[in-house]
């Protein structure tokens, strides 16, 4: 038995809810599920499931060995589709600083003392960031 699991009170998942309405968009984030019971083969936990607690379980041996386990009957939208032993690291995608890139582009303009080549590079960088942000 792993001391790490014995001391754990929670297992973790990733909530990456998708909405058709951009007003309700939320970046993927880590959620935790309270462990309610441990057996030699399984870990039982309760995820928040639309306001109703539902008891679920995962393979304890696989979770201890791999640090994560995929539930067989899980839908892709469920935050506990993959259950993690420790909080997973999420990559944060930084939004480009369009105002800063625009200021760099203006400063590189030949009318402001810049060169044609520097302006072209700055403009390409600004346009790529603007397209990525859209």
C-alpha positions in Angstrom: 0.0 0.0 0.0 1.4 3.4 -1.0 1.7 5.9 1.8 0.8 8.6 -0.7 -2.6 7.1 -1.3 -3.2 6.3 2.3 -2.6 10.0 3.2 -4.7 11.4 0.3 -8.2 12.6 1.0 -8.9 13.5 -2.6 -8.4 12.4 -6.2 -8.4 14.9 -9.0 -9.9 15.5 -12.4 -9.9 18.1 -15.1 -13.1 20.1 -15.9 -12.8 21.3 -19.5 -16.5 22.1 -19.9 -17.4 23.4 -23.3 -20.3 25.8 -24.0 -21.8 27.0 -27.2 -22.1 30.4 -25.6 -18.8 32.3 -25.2 -20.3 34.2 -22.2 -20.1 30.9 -20.2 -16.6 29.8 -21.3 -14.2 28.8 -18.6 -10.6 27.7 -19.0 -9.9 24.0 -18.1 -9.3 23.7 -14.4 -8.4 21.0 -11.8 -11.3 19.8 -9.6 -11.0 17.5 -6.6 -13.2 14.6 -5.6 -13.4 13.5 -2.0 -12.3 9.9 -1.3 -15.0 8.1 0.7 -13.5 4.5 0.9 -10.4 2.6 0.1 -10.1 -1.1 -0.5 -7.1 -3.1 -1.7 -8.5 -3.1 -5.3 -10.5 0.1 -5.5 -10.7 3.8 -4.5 -14.3 5.1 -4.1 -15.0 8.8 -4.4 -17.9 11.2 -4.9 -17.8 13.7 -7.8 -20.1 16.7 -8.0 -22.5 15.6 -10.6 -25.1 18.2 -11.4 -25.8 18.8 -7.7 -26.4 15.1 -7.0 -23.6 13.0 -5.4 -22.9 9.8 -7.2 -20.4 7.2 -5.8 -17.8 6.1 -8.4 -14.6 4.0 -8.2 -11.3 3.5 -9.9 -8.7 0.8 -9.9 -6.4 1.5 -7.0 -3.5 -0.5 -8.2 -3.5 1.3 -11.6 -3.9 4.7 -9.9 -0.9 4.0 -7.6 1.2 2.6 -10.4 0.5 5.2 -13.1 -0.6 8.2 -11.2 -3.8 8.4 -13.3 -6.5 6.1 -14.5 -9.2 6.4 -17.2 -12.7 5.4 -16.2 -14.1 2.9 -18.7 -17.6 4.1 -18.8 -16.8 7.8 -18.7 -18.0 10.4 -21.2 -15.4 12.8 -22.6 -17.3 15.7 -21.0 -17.0 14.3 -17.4 -14.4 15.9 -15.2 -13.6 12.5 -13.7 -13.1 10.7 -17.1 -9.5 10.5 -16.1 -8.8 10.4 -12.4 -5.4 11.6 -11.1 -3.7 10.7 -7.8 -2.2 14.2 -7.5 -3.4 17.5 -9.0 -2.4 17.5 -12.7 -0.4 20.4 -14.2 -2.3 22.3 -16.8 -0.7 24.3 -19.6 -1.9 27.8 -19.6 -2.0 29.5 -22.9 -1.1 33.1 -22.5 -3.1 35.6 -24.5 -1.0 37.8 -26.7 -0.5 41.4 -25.8 -2.0 43.0 -28.9 -1.6 46.5 -27.6 2.1 45.9 -26.9 2.6 44.3 -30.3 0.8 47.2 -32.0 3.1 49.7 -30.2 6.2 47.7 -31.4 4.8 47.8 -34.9 4.3 51.5 -34.8 7.7 52.1 -33.3 9.3 50.1 -36.1 7.5 52.1 -38.9 9.9 53.9 -41.2 8.1 57.2 -40.6 9.1 56.9 -37.0 12.8 56.1 -37.6 12.5 52.3 -38.1 13.5 50.2 -41.1 11.3 48.6 -43.7 12.5 45.1 -42.6 11.8 45.7 -38.9 8.4 47.0 -39.7 7.5 44.0 -41.9 8.6 41.6 -39.1 6.7 43.5 -36.4 3.6 43.7 -38.6 3.7 39.9 -39.2 4.0 39.2 -35.5 1.1 41.5 -34.7 -1.2 40.0 -37.4 -0.4 36.4 -36.3 -1.2 37.3 -32.7 -4.4 39.0 -33.8 -5.5 36.0 -35.8 -4.7 33.6 -32.9 -6.7 35.8 -30.5 -9.8 35.8 -32.8 
